[in-house]
Amino acid sequence: MPYNERITRARPGCIIVLIDQSGSMGGAFGGDSRFKKCDIVADSTNKLLNTLLTDCQRFSEETSEETNKSEIRHYFDVGVIGYGGSTGIGPAFTTPQLQGRDLIPITEIADNAGFEQRQRSIPDGVGGLVHENIEYPFWFKAVAEKDTPMCATLQKTREILNNWISRHSESFPPIVINITDGELTDGSVRDMTNKGDEIKALSTNDGNVLLFNVHISSSNVHGILFPKSAHEIPPDEYSQALFEISSPLTDFMIDKAKRTSENFHALTQGCKGCGFNADFEQFVNFLNIGSSTKIEGRN
Amino acid sequence: MKLLFSIFWKQKLKEAPELYEDASSLGKNQIIDVPCKIAISDGAGTTAFAGTWAKILVNTFSASDEEFEPEFFLQKTWKCWRDKSELYLRERILMGRPLNFWERPNFEKGPYATFLGVIFEKNADNQNVSELDNSIIWIAYAVGDSCLFQIRENNLFCCFPLNRSDVFNSFPELLPGKENATKKPWELFTMCKGDLQHGDILYLLTDAIAKWFLKMYENGNKPWAILKTFDNTNKDDFDRWIEAMKNDHVIEDDDITIVSIEYE
């Protein structure tokens, strides 16, 4: 049965996020002019990395002199590839130790965060809000410039994955999450489909690479998440092609989705890891569910 | 009336024994007079200090003289965890190492674990009182997928709380180490009662080995016949057997705990 391997230190997993950094990503997210798409995507992806760190963190129960040590376990290699932007296609990490690197062990992510001060509002218990300053960890910043070279990005991703898989053939297969707001500019839809299929053709002994695609919208329209049939999504050629190249969710992801929200109670096998016109909540859910895997130890 | 308690355990492959996150109130094989109590717990390894929390649960259960009441039991264990976690924070600050940003979420969420506790009492209600009446009552309380199996006359007589291998999943019910004002985890407990007769064996198993037990039974086998072959003299055989099953993917690579209770 595929997609059954647990993520362990002996068999780490791989998660790559592809981020559209084209000029249109500077537009409003979901019709709300207060928020730019590139900022929301950067924040959410930084948060995803933070969540992965939490998933990989373990406290030591030992009571020796080395007590009270905790660690980040090497459960994942992670990559964030930006496409568009002034550099074209490449790793999007901006913190110094991580710049220019395609895939990084999660253990190095912990030690190389940048921090910025942000304000958080929390209830004060008597109907009001209290504002507190928090340190917000980040690993890359929002970019919105130029075109959408998605074909070339998928090609590069395939090369990265080929290399990783050759060293981790027994692991749970890699997960690729592609975030975009529009159509590619470096090829036809047919070209994009071919590149997507080439990525999905790669596999470990536990199954084929999982390619998930989420489209985020500038307008305030109803979004669709995890469709099972092409009839559920917009009929245009591009949307249909994104649906075709998206992999189905694993059983574990479907279980996780149902536990996340009532909105996903009807998900069944065959529902695809893709989303169209996703609003903020849908986008965050997409990232969390699409990156969820069974890690060793009870989840 | 005496019960013979035996325990076998094995941590995950390639983990040091100290990183074993199951817990049992039974430290070693022993013979114990009835009335008595025993518990096992399986800490959720992705949560903070799951093994410590599992130990708090089993030790609080077995050390208590009071009648078991789930809410009261949890309040006691929560206080214990609060004390330990506050001490841990103070020690980290004294060491000049306050929690990092990547430690804080798990620490604040707290630990989670399954629980299976069994109380053994002399059967005081039996109307056929005689000098020869030596039956024992057992009362089990469970949250999650750690399981009790009773064997009588070489047959599987009782399963609790799960009775099929296909109901094990990645998201069993778990007891939290921290109180939450909006939730009532004491409502998660289920209870089962039975009697123990001479020759009966009870097994308390954590999930990976419990699932194996049920699967073997569903395939027409008697898994207890295999478990009975292990004793004090062949712990190495037990270790090798578990390792082989994990390497062959017959069972999940998880912490394994087996407690057997025999009424001879």
Chai-1 contact restraints between the chains, C-beta under 6 A:
chainA,res_idxA,chainB,res_idxB,connection_type,confidence,min_distance_angstrom,max_distance_angstrom,comment,restraint_id
A,L53,B,W102,contact,1.0,0.0,6.0,A-B,restraint_1
A,T54,B,P105,contact,1.0,0.0,6.0,A-B,restraint_2
A,T54,B,N106,contact,1.0,0.0,6.0,A-B,restraint_3
A,Q57,B,W102,contact,1.0,0.0,6.0,A-B,restraint_4
A,Q57,B,E103,contact,1.0,0.0,6.0,A-B,restraint_5
A,Q57,B,N106,contact,1.0,0.0,6.0,A-B,restraint_6
A,F59,B,A48,contact,1.0,0.0,6.0,A-B,restraint_7
A,F59,B,F49,contact,1.0,0.0,6.0,A-B,restraint_8
A,E61,B,G51,contact,1.0,0.0,6.0,A-B,restraint_9
A,E61,B,T52,contact,1.0,0.0,6.0,A-B,restraint_10
A,E62,B,E18,contact,1.0,0.0,6.0,A-B,restraint_11
A,N68,B,E91,contact,1.0,0.0,6.0,A-B,restraint_12
A,N68,B,R92,contact,1.0,0.0,6.0,A-B,restraint_13
A,S70,B,E103,contact,1.0,0.0,6.0,A-B,restraint_14
A,A110,B,W102,contact,1.0,0.0,6.0,A-B,restraint_15
A,P137,B,F101,contact,1.0,0.0,6.0,A-B,restraint_16
A,K294,B,S170,contact,1.0,0.0,6.0,A-B,restraint_17
A,G297,B,G45,contact,1.0,0.0,6.0,A-B,restraint_18
A,G297,B,T46,contact,1.0,0.0,6.0,A-B,restraint_19
A,R298,B,A44,contact,1.0,0.0,6.0,A-B,restraint_20
A,R298,B,G45,contact,1.0,0.0,6.0,A-B,restraint_21
A,N299,B,T46,contact,1.0,0.0,6.0,A-B,restraint_22
A,N299,B,S170,contact,1.0,0.0,6.0,A-B,restraint_23
